[in-house]
Every structure is written in C-alpha cells, then in structure tokens.
Amino acid sequence: MITKDNTIGEILEMKKDAPEILMQYEMGCLGCPSATMETLEQACFIHGVDLEEVLAKLNEK
C-alpha cells in the first residue's frame, strides 16, 4: 500500500503504472533526482494537488 510518506522514487519502484498516474496530476519531473527523494505528500503540496485523490488513484488495483 502506498502512503503519503513514500518517496516518489519508492512509488515508481512499487507500481509500474505510477508514472502515468502522476503525470495526470502535472507531476512531470519524475526523473529528477530531487523529485524522486520527495515524499508523495511533499510533491502533492508543491504541485497543488489533492493528496487523498492521488493516493486513492495510486492504490487502485
């Protein structure tokens, strides 16, 4: 299960369709070294995206 405390890097390793999901929320700099070290909560805050919505989408089967 992906949580708000997982880093973007961890999420990319955990879920193979994570890049497509995150791109839907304008999170396009997934390969950036600093972005991969951010938590999902930090990334959502920076991009002005609803954390709970992204979490729900990432945790869909």
C-alpha positions in Angstrom: 0.0 0.0 0.0 1.3 3.4 -1.0 1.2 6.1 1.7 1.8 9.8 1.9 5.3 9.1 3.4 6.5 7.0 0.4 9.0 8.9 -1.8 8.3 9.3 -5.4 11.3 7.0 -6.1 9.7 4.3 -3.9 6.4 4.7 -5.6 7.9 4.4 -9.1 9.5 1.1 -8.0 6.3 -0.2 -6.3 3.8 0.5 -9.1 4.7 0.2 -12.7 1.9 2.5 -13.9 2.7 5.2 -11.3 4.4 7.5 -13.9 1.2 7.6 -16.0 -0.9 8.3 -12.9 1.4 11.0 -11.6 1.6 12.7 -15.0 -2.2 13.1 -14.9 -1.6 15.4 -11.9 1.1 17.5 -13.7 3.9 15.8 -11.9 6.2 15.5 -14.9 9.6 15.7 -13.4 9.7 12.1 -12.2 13.3 11.5 -13.3 14.7 14.5 -11.4 17.0 13.3 -8.6 15.5 15.6 -6.1 11.9 14.8 -7.1 12.5 11.1 -6.5 13.5 11.8 -2.9 10.4 13.9 -2.1 7.5 12.2 -0.3 4.2 12.0 -2.1 2.8 14.4 0.5 5.6 17.0 -0.4 5.1 16.5 -4.1 1.3 17.0 -3.9 1.8 20.1 -1.8 4.3 21.6 -4.3 2.1 20.9 -7.3 -1.2 21.9 -5.5 -2.7 18.5 -5.9 -5.2 16.8 -3.6 -3.1 14.2 -1.7 -6.1 11.9 -0.9 -7.2 11.8 -4.6 -3.7 10.8 -5.7 -3.4 8.2 -3.0 -6.7 6.7 -4.0 -5.6 6.5 -7.6 -2.2 5.0 -6.9 -3.7 2.4 -4.6 -6.4 1.2 -7.1 -5.9 -2.4 -8.1 
